[in-house]
Structures are given as C-alpha cells and as structure tokens.
Amino acid sequence: MWGMDAVILAAGLGTRLRPHTLHTPKPMLPVQGRPILDWMLAALPSDIDRLLVVVHHLAGQVEDYLRSQTRFKDWLTVFQDQPRGTGDALRRCREHIRSDRMLVINGDDLYGAADLAALAHCPAGLLVHPVDEPRRYGIAFLRADGTLEKLVEKPDLDGRRLANTGAYLFPASVFDIELSLSPRGEYEITDYVSTLAARQPVTVVEAQYWLPIGTEEAWNAAQREDLQGKLETTSLSASSRVA
C-alpha cells in the first residue's frame, strides 16, 4: 500500500536571481550551507514516502543531489523539456503518480514543517499566508464556510489579504481537468486550483511560516532566519521514509 507522493516543481530558470542561477539551479542555491531543496525535503511530512521532482534548468545538478540525499529512497525526476508553466509541470507527473492524493510545492520556497503536515491531511487544500501587498501575489478568496472560492492573480486591492504560497494538496483526479493557455502563454497550476474549488471543497490552511526566495534580498534574508525549528520534521527519522 502506497503512502503519499510529493511533487516539487523545480524546473524554473530563476531569472530574478541571476547571475547566481546561471550555473546553479535555484533549488540548489545554498541557505545556511544547505541547498534550498534539502531544507524542503526536511520539512515534508511523515505522510510522504515518495518524491517526484520536476526539473529542466541544470537538471543534472538536482539529480546529483537526489542521488546523494538519504531522506527519500523512492524518488524520480520528471523532465519538463520546455518551461511552459507550473500547470504543465504538474501535468507531466500524471503517469508517475501512485497515490490518490499528492502534496505539490514550489521548488524555491521555504515552508514550515507543521504547515505542510496540516495541509497533507486535507482531501484537497491550499496553503496561504497573510500579506500586506496583495498586488504582488496570487490572492485567495474564501467562501462563507472558509473554503476556497477562487484565486486571483495580483488583484488591484489594498489591505491585508491571504496569498497563495504555492503549496497544494491535490486529489489525483485533478488531472481530469483540462488546462488552457493563460494570457502569458503558459499552463497555470492555479487554474487547476480554481477549477477544483468549483467542483469540491478546497480547505484553506493558513501558514505560520513561509519564505519565498524570489529575489536576492529574500535569499540573503533566509541566511539570517532561525530555520531549524521551523523547517525540520524532527519527529521523523530518515530511515522511516526510505523503507
């Protein structure tokens, strides 16, 4: 019997972090001496026993890391030959997914371990975090019962809102949704989310910790953060994940 698959979207070019990402893929940039990807694997909940990593830019470096890490024995990379958006990246994993639900996260953000654990127990879910500049983010709009109504990208709004962090819990049936090209010529994972929310309840989980590493300023800030207690799943030994 399978546990749960996790999908890490790590195919991006990291253009906002050039020149650092010209020779190092963004998920492999060091934070406090460890690759971002290593911190992410440490934060994954105990429900996860299998790892899929979508790669493109400098994929060999990500694969070399995955061969050397000891947290997950059962892993594979899925190559996205053209970067056509996060929806396309997830869609390429369809034939490889074994579990009936999957945790999907961005490959360049740092998430709290407790938050990912809470998300992993939802039938379908979205991790959000309060922000004060909603025009910079995808914003979650909720129904009266607290479930997700829709996502709106960078709305013209003021005040504190709930931003999409790029962490999702999808049922495998999400692949039944047909994606269309967005105005920017990509297939968006947020279209999966909004369409799914129209079909079934999508739980909104508010994160206690989230650090997106989209800029050099954010990357530098991560070097000063107290990450150990926030990102490490200390109750789970590596051996229990690699059986």
SEZA-566041 format. One record per residue: residue number from 1; x, y, z of N, C-alpha, C in turn. Coordinates in steps of 0.2 Angstrom, whole numbers, plus 5000, padded with zeros to 4 digits. Last residue first. Layout:
BAPA  n  n.X  n.Y  n.Z  ca.X  ca.Y  ca.Z  c.X  c.Y  c.Z
BAPA  NUM  X  Y  Z  X  Y  Z  X  Y  Z
...
% end
This chain:
BAPA  n  n.X  n.Y  n.Z  ca.X  ca.Y  ca.Z  c.X  c.Y  c.Z
BAPA  243  5061  5016  5018  5060  5009  5019  5059  5006  5012
BAPA  242  5063  5029  5020  5066  5026  5015  5066  5018  5015
BAPA  241  5057  5035  5031  5055  5037  5025  5058  5033  5019
BAPA  240  5064  5030  5042  5056  5028  5041  5054  5030  5035
BAPA  239  5076  5035  5041  5075  5028  5040  5068  5026  5039
BAPA  238  5075  5048  5046  5076  5047  5039  5074  5040  5037
BAPA  237  5063  5050  5058  5069  5049  5056  5069  5047  5049
BAPA  236  5053  5063  5064  5053  5058  5059  5060  5056  5057
BAPA  235  5052  5074  5072  5049  5068  5075  5050  5062  5070
BAPA  234  5057  5085  5065  5061  5082  5070  5059  5075  5072
BAPA  233  5057  5092  5051  5052  5087  5054  5056  5083  5059
BAPA  232  5062  5109  5050  5064  5102  5051  5058  5098  5054
BAPA  231  5058  5122  5050  5058  5118  5044  5059  5110  5045
BAPA  230  5058  5128  5063  5053  5129  5058  5052  5124  5053
BAPA  229  5071  5125  5069  5064  5123  5072  5058  5123  5068
BAPA  228  5080  5130  5059  5080  5123  5061  5073  5121  5064
BAPA  227  5079  5144  5055  5076  5139  5051  5075  5132  5054
BAPA  226  5080  5159  5058  5081  5153  5063  5076  5148  5059
BAPA  225  5088  5168  5045  5082  5166  5048  5084  5160  5053
BAPA  224  5099  5173  5038  5098  5175  5044  5093  5172  5048
BAPA  223  5097  5168  5025  5103  5166  5028  5103  5168  5036
BAPA  222  5085  5174  5021  5085  5167  5023  5091  5165  5027
BAPA  221  5090  5186  5016  5086  5186  5022  5086  5179  5025
BAPA  220  5096  5182  5004  5100  5185  5009  5097  5184  5016
BAPA  219  5084  5179  4997  5089  5174  4998  5094  5176  5004
BAPA  218  5078  5192  4997  5075  5186  5001  5080  5181  5002
BAPA  217  5087  5198  4989  5086  5201  4995  5083  5196  5000
BAPA  216  5086  5191  4977  5092  5191  4981  5091  5193  4988
BAPA  215  5070  5183  4976  5075  5189  4975  5081  5188  4979
BAPA  214  5062  5173  4980  5062  5175  4973  5067  5180  4971
BAPA  213  5059  5163  4991  5065  5165  4989  5065  5167  4982
BAPA  212  5046  5164  5003  5048  5163  4996  5055  5166  4994
BAPA  211  5043  5158  5017  5048  5162  5015  5050  5161  5007
BAPA  210  5032  5155  5030  5033  5155  5023  5038  5160  5021
BAPA  209  5023  5149  5044  5029  5151  5041  5030  5150  5034
BAPA  208  5010  5147  5046  5013  5150  5051  5020  5153  5049
BAPA  207  4997  5147  5034  5003  5145  5036  5006  5150  5042
BAPA  206  4980  5141  5034  4985  5147  5035  4991  5145  5038
BAPA  205  4972  5132  5022  4976  5132  5028  4981  5138  5028
BAPA  204  4957  5129  5015  4962  5134  5016  4966  5134  5022
BAPA  203  4951  5115  5006  4952  5118  5013  4958  5123  5012
BAPA  202  4939  5115  4994  4946  5115  4995  4948  5119  5001
BAPA  201  4925  5105  4989  4928  5110  4994  4936  5109  4994
BAPA  200  4923  5104  4971  4923  5101  4978  4926  5106  4983
BAPA  199  4922  5112  4960  4920  5105  4960  4919  5102  4967
BAPA  198  4928  5124  4961  4922  5124  4959  4918  5117  4959
BAPA  197  4941  5120  4965  4937  5123  4970  4930  5124  4968
BAPA  196  4946  5116  4953  4945  5111  4958  4940  5114  4963
BAPA  195  4948  5128  4947  4943  5123  4944  4941  5118  4949
BAPA  194  4958  5133  4955  4951  5137  4955  4946  5132  4952
BAPA  193  4968  5124  4953  4966  5125  4960  4959  5128  4959
BAPA  192  4971  5124  4939  4969  5118  4942  4965  5119  4949
BAPA  191  4975  5137  4939  4969  5135  4935  4966  5128  4938
BAPA  190  4987  5137  4945  4981  5140  4949  4975  5139  4945
BAPA  189  4996  5132  4936  4993  5127  4941  4987  5130  4945
BAPA  188  4994  5136  4919  4995  5138  4926  4992  5133  4931
BAPA  187  5003  5136  4905  4998  5132  4908  4999  5133  4916
BAPA  186  5006  5152  4896  5008  5146  4900  5002  5142  4902
BAPA  185  5004  5164  4890  5006  5158  4886  5009  5152  4890
BAPA  184  4998  5174  4897  5005  5174  4896  5008  5168  4893
BAPA  183  4984  5170  4897  4986  5176  4893  4994  5176  4892
BAPA  182  4986  5152  4897  4984  5158  4900  4986  5164  4896
BAPA  181  4979  5138  4889  4985  5143  4889  4982  5149  4892
BAPA  180  4970  5126  4899  4970  5131  4893  4976  5135  4894
BAPA  179  4968  5110  4905  4970  5116  4906  4971  5120  4899
BAPA  178  4955  5099  4911  4959  5101  4905  4961  5109  4906
BAPA  177  4955  5088  4925  4954  5095  4922  4958  5097  4916
BAPA  176  4960  5076  4928  4954  5076  4924  4953  5083  4921
BAPA  175  4969  5078  4938  4972  5078  4931  4966  5077  4926
BAPA  174  4963  5078  4950  4964  5084  4947  4966  5084  4940
BAPA  173  4963  5065  4955  4958  5067  4950  4958  5074  4947
BAPA  172  4971  5065  4965  4974  5063  4959  4969  5065  4953
BAPA  171  4969  5080  4975  4967  5073  4973  4970  5071  4966
BAPA  170  4982  5090  4981  4978  5089  4976  4975  5081  4976
BAPA  169  4987  5103  4991  4986  5096  4991  4980  5094  4986
BAPA  168  5001  5115  4988  4994  5112  4987  4993  5105  4989
BAPA  167  5009  5130  4988  5009  5123  4991  5002  5121  4991
BAPA  166  5009  5143  4985  5012  5138  4980  5013  5131  4983
BAPA  165  5003  5152  4993  5011  5151  4994  5014  5146  4989
BAPA  164  4992  5165  4990  4994  5158  4988  5001  5157  4989
BAPA  163  4988  5176  5003  4992  5175  4997  4993  5167  4996
BAPA  162  4976  5186  5010  4979  5179  5010  4982  5177  5004
BAPA  161  4978  5203  5015  4975  5198  5011  4979  5191  5012
BAPA  160  4977  5219  5020  4980  5213  5022  4975  5207  5019
BAPA  159  4976  5232  5008  4975  5229  5014  4977  5222  5015
BAPA  158  4969  5234  4991  4974  5236  4997  4972  5232  5003
BAPA  157  4970  5228  4974  4967  5228  4981  4972  5231  4986
BAPA  156  4970  5221  4961  4971  5228  4962  4967  5230  4969
BAPA  155  4978  5205  4962  4972  5210  4961  4974  5217  4963
BAPA  154  4987  5194  4957  4989  5201  4958  4983  5206  4957
BAPA  153  4975  5183  4952  4982  5184  4952  4983  5192  4952
BAPA  152  4964  5174  4963  4965  5180  4958  4972  5182  4958
BAPA  151  4956  5159  4966  4962  5163  4966  4962  5168  4961
BAPA  150  4940  5155  4975  4944  5156  4969  4951  5159  4970
BAPA  149  4935  5149  4987  4931  5151  4981  4935  5151  4974
BAPA  148  4940  5138  4999  4942  5142  4994  4936  5143  4988
BAPA  147  4931  5139  5015  4934  5135  5009  4936  5140  5004
BAPA  146  4923  5146  5024  4931  5146  5024  4934  5142  5019
BAPA  145  4910  5148  5021  4912  5142  5026  4920  5142  5027
BAPA  144  4910  5158  5012  4907  5160  5019  4909  5154  5024
BAPA  143  4925  5157  5003  4918  5156  5004  4916  5158  5011
BAPA  142  4939  5168  4999  4936  5162  5003  4928  5163  5002
BAPA  141  4952  5170  4988  4946  5172  4990  4942  5167  4993
BAPA  140  4970  5172  4988  4964  5168  4989  4958  5171  4991
BAPA  139  4980  5180  4976  4976  5180  4982  4970  5176  4982
BAPA  138  4997  5181  4971  4990  5177  4969  4986  5177  4976
BAPA  137  5005  5197  4973  5004  5190  4974  4997  5187  4971
BAPA  136  5006  5210  4973  5012  5207  4972  5011  5199  4971
BAPA  135  4994  5216  4978  4996  5217  4971  5002  5213  4969
BAPA  134  4994  5215  4992  4991  5209  4988  4992  5210  4980
BAPA  133  5004  5217  5004  5004  5220  4997  5001  5215  4992
BAPA  132  5003  5210  5015  5001  5217  5016  5001  5220  5009
BAPA  131  4998  5193  5018  5002  5198  5015  4999  5205  5016
BAPA  130  4996  5177  5026  4994  5184  5026  4999  5189  5023
BAPA  129  4996  5163  5016  4999  5167  5021  4997  5174  5020
BAPA  128  4990  5146  5013  4990  5153  5011  4994  5156  5017
BAPA  127  4989  5131  5004  4992  5134  5010  4993  5142  5008
BAPA  126  4975  5121  5000  4979  5126  4998  4982  5130  5004
BAPA  125  4968  5105  4997  4969  5110  5001  4974  5115  4998
BAPA  124  4958  5090  4999  4961  5095  4994  4962  5101  4998
BAPA  123  4958  5083  5011  4956  5080  5005  4959  5084  4999
BAPA  122  4972  5086  5022  4966  5088  5019  4964  5084  5013
BAPA  121  4984  5083  5027  4979  5079  5030  4972  5082  5027
BAPA  120  4994  5091  5022  4994  5085  5020  4988  5081  5022
BAPA  119  4992  5103  5029  4990  5103  5023  4989  5096  5020
BAPA  118  4999  5100  5041  4992  5101  5041  4989  5101  5034
BAPA  117  5012  5098  5036  5009  5092  5039  5001  5093  5039
BAPA  116  5015  5111  5032  5014  5106  5027  5011  5100  5030
BAPA  115  5015  5117  5045  5010  5119  5040  5009  5114  5034
BAPA  114  5026  5111  5051  5020  5110  5054  5014  5112  5049
BAPA  113  5037  5115  5043  5035  5108  5043  5028  5107  5046
BAPA  112  5035  5130  5032  5035  5127  5039  5033  5120  5039
BAPA  111  5045  5132  5018  5038  5131  5021  5040  5128  5028
BAPA  110  5053  5141  5006  5054  5138  5012  5047  5138  5016
BAPA  109  5054  5139  4988  5051  5142  4994  5053  5138  5000
BAPA  108  5057  5133  4976  5061  5138  4978  5058  5142  4984
BAPA  107  5048  5124  4971  5054  5122  4972  5059  5127  4975
BAPA  106  5031  5122  4977  5036  5126  4974  5043  5124  4976
BAPA  105  5022  5107  4979  5025  5113  4982  5030  5116  4977
BAPA  104  5010  5095  4983  5013  5099  4977  5016  5105  4980
BAPA  103  5005  5080  4988  5007  5086  4990  5011  5089  4985
BAPA  102  4991  5070  4982  4998  5072  4982  4999  5079  4984
BAPA  101  4981  5055  4983  4982  5062  4984  4989  5064  4984
BAPA  100  4982  5042  4979  4976  5045  4977  4976  5053  4979
BAPA  99  4999  5038  4972  4994  5039  4977  4988  5043  4975
BAPA  98  5007  5038  4960  5004  5032  4963  4998  5033  4968
BAPA  97  5011  5047  4946  5008  5047  4952  5005  5040  4954
BAPA  96  5016  5046  4933  5020  5043  4938  5017  5043  4945
BAPA  95  5007  5052  4924  5008  5044  4923  5012  5041  4929
BAPA  94  5008  5065  4929  5002  5062  4929  5003  5054  4929
BAPA  93  5018  5075  4927  5019  5069  4933  5013  5064  4933
BAPA  92  5014  5084  4919  5019  5079  4916  5020  5074  4921
BAPA  91  5006  5092  4926  5003  5088  4922  5008  5082  4919
BAPA  90  5016  5101  4933  5012  5096  4937  5009  5090  4932
BAPA  89  5020  5108  4921  5025  5104  4925  5022  5099  4929
BAPA  88  5008  5114  4917  5011  5109  4913  5016  5105  4917
BAPA  87  5007  5123  4928  5002  5118  4927  5004  5112  4922
BAPA  86  5018  5131  4927  5018  5126  4933  5012  5121  4932
BAPA  85  5025  5133  4911  5021  5134  4916  5021  5129  4922
BAPA  84  5034  5128  4901  5028  5130  4899  5023  5131  4905
BAPA  83  5049  5125  4897  5046  5128  4903  5039  5132  4901
BAPA  82  5051  5110  4890  5050  5117  4888  5047  5120  4895
BAPA  81  5053  5098  4896  5058  5099  4891  5057  5107  4889
BAPA  80  5054  5093  4912  5050  5097  4908  5054  5100  4902
BAPA  79  5056  5077  4918  5059  5082  4914  5054  5086  4911
BAPA  78  5056  5071  4934  5052  5072  4928  5054  5078  4924
BAPA  77  5065  5060  4945  5064  5066  4942  5060  5066  4935
BAPA  76  5061  5051  4959  5062  5051  4952  5061  5058  4950
BAPA  75  5062  5040  4974  5062  5047  4971  5063  5046  4963
BAPA  74  5064  5032  4988  5060  5032  4982  5059  5038  4979
BAPA  73  5072  5037  4998  5075  5032  4994  5071  5031  4987
BAPA  72  5075  5051  5006  5070  5048  5002  5073  5043  4997
BAPA  71  5086  5055  5014  5079  5056  5017  5074  5052  5013
BAPA  70  5099  5056  5009  5097  5050  5012  5089  5050  5015
BAPA  69  5106  5062  4993  5102  5063  4999  5100  5056  5002
BAPA  68  5112  5059  4981  5117  5059  4987  5113  5059  4994
BAPA  67  5103  5059  4972  5106  5053  4972  5110  5053  4979
BAPA  66  5099  5073  4973  5094  5067  4975  5098  5061  4976
BAPA  65  5111  5079  4967  5109  5080  4974  5104  5074  4977
BAPA  64  5110  5075  4954  5116  5073  4958  5114  5073  4966
BAPA  63  5098  5081  4950  5098  5074  4951  5104  5071  4955
BAPA  62  5102  5094  4951  5097  5092  4955  5097  5084  4956
BAPA  61  5112  5094  4941  5114  5096  4947  5108  5093  4953
BAPA  60  5104  5091  4929  5109  5086  4932  5111  5087  4939
BAPA  59  5097  5102  4926  5093  5096  4929  5098  5091  4932
BAPA  58  5098  5115  4921  5103  5112  4925  5101  5106  4929
BAPA  57  5080  5117  4920  5087  5121  4920  5092  5117  4925
BAPA  56  5072  5105  4924  5073  5107  4917  5080  5111  4917
BAPA  55  5061  5094  4934  5067  5098  4933  5067  5100  4925
BAPA  54  5051  5089  4947  5051  5091  4940  5057  5096  4939
BAPA  53  5052  5076  4957  5055  5082  4956  5055  5084  4949
BAPA  52  5043  5066  4968  5044  5067  4961  5047  5074  4961
BAPA  51  5045  5054  4981  5046  5060  4979  5047  5061  4971
BAPA  50  5037  5046  4995  5039  5045  4988  5039  5052  4985
BAPA  49  5031  5047  5007  5036  5042  5006  5039  5041  4999
BAPA  48  5023  5058  5018  5026  5057  5011  5031  5052  5011
BAPA  47  5019  5058  5031  5014  5055  5026  5018  5054  5019
BAPA  46  5027  5067  5037  5029  5059  5038  5024  5055  5033
BAPA  45  5031  5081  5027  5028  5077  5032  5029  5070  5032
BAPA  44  5046  5090  5023  5040  5086  5021  5037  5082  5027
BAPA  43  5057  5097  5028  5051  5099  5030  5045  5095  5028
BAPA  42  5068  5091  5021  5067  5090  5028  5060  5092  5031
BAPA  41  5065  5095  5008  5064  5088  5010  5064  5087  5017
BAPA  40  5069  5109  5010  5062  5107  5008  5060  5100  5010
BAPA  39  5082  5109  5013  5078  5111  5018  5070  5109  5016
BAPA  38  5086  5104  5000  5087  5100  5006  5083  5102  5012
BAPA  37  5083  5115  4992  5080  5108  4991  5080  5104  4997
BAPA  36  5092  5124  4995  5085  5125  4997  5081  5119  4997
BAPA  35  5107  5116  5002  5103  5118  4997  5096  5120  4999
BAPA  34  5116  5124  5016  5112  5118  5013  5108  5120  5007
BAPA  33  5121  5135  5021  5126  5129  5020  5122  5123  5017
BAPA  32  5111  5144  5022  5114  5142  5028  5118  5135  5027
BAPA  31  5107  5139  5007  5104  5143  5013  5107  5140  5019
BAPA  30  5112  5139  4990  5113  5137  4997  5110  5142  5002
BAPA  29  5103  5133  4977  5106  5138  4980  5107  5137  4987
BAPA  28  5095  5123  4971  5101  5121  4974  5105  5127  4977
BAPA  27  5084  5129  4966  5083  5125  4972  5089  5122  4975
BAPA  26  5090  5136  4954  5088  5139  4960  5087  5135  4966
BAPA  25  5105  5128  4948  5098  5129  4948  5096  5132  4955
BAPA  24  5120  5137  4943  5117  5133  4949  5109  5134  4948
BAPA  23  5123  5146  4933  5127  5140  4934  5125  5135  4940
BAPA  22  5114  5156  4934  5117  5154  4928  5120  5147  4928
BAPA  21  5110  5160  4947  5107  5154  4944  5109  5152  4937
BAPA  20  5117  5172  4949  5118  5166  4954  5116  5160  4951
BAPA  19  5115  5184  4942  5119  5178  4939  5120  5172  4943
BAPA  18  5098  5179  4944  5104  5179  4940  5109  5185  4943
BAPA  17  5086  5179  4950  5092  5178  4954  5098  5177  4950
BAPA  16  5076  5180  4941  5077  5185  4945  5083  5185  4950
BAPA  15  5077  5167  4934  5079  5173  4931  5080  5179  4936
BAPA  14  5075  5153  4936  5077  5158  4942  5080  5164  4939
BAPA  13  5069  5144  4928  5076  5146  4926  5079  5151  4932
BAPA  12  5061  5129  4936  5061  5136  4934  5069  5138  4932
BAPA  11  5058  5117  4940  5061  5117  4933  5062  5124  4931
BAPA  10  5053  5111  4952  5060  5114  4952  5063  5115  4945
BAPA  9  5041  5106  4961  5041  5110  4955  5048  5114  4955
BAPA  8  5038  5091  4969  5042  5098  4970  5043  5101  4963
BAPA  7  5026  5081  4975  5029  5084  4969  5032  5090  4970
BAPA  6  5024  5066  4985  5025  5074  4985  5029  5076  4978
BAPA  5  5013  5053  4988  5018  5056  4984  5018  5064  4985
BAPA  4  5010  5043  5002  5008  5049  4998  5014  5051  4994
BAPA  3  5010  5026  5002  5008  5032  5006  5006  5038  5002
BAPA  2  5003  5011  4996  5007  5017  4995  5005  5022  5000
BAPA  1  5004  4994  5000  5000  5000  5000  5004  5006  5000
% end
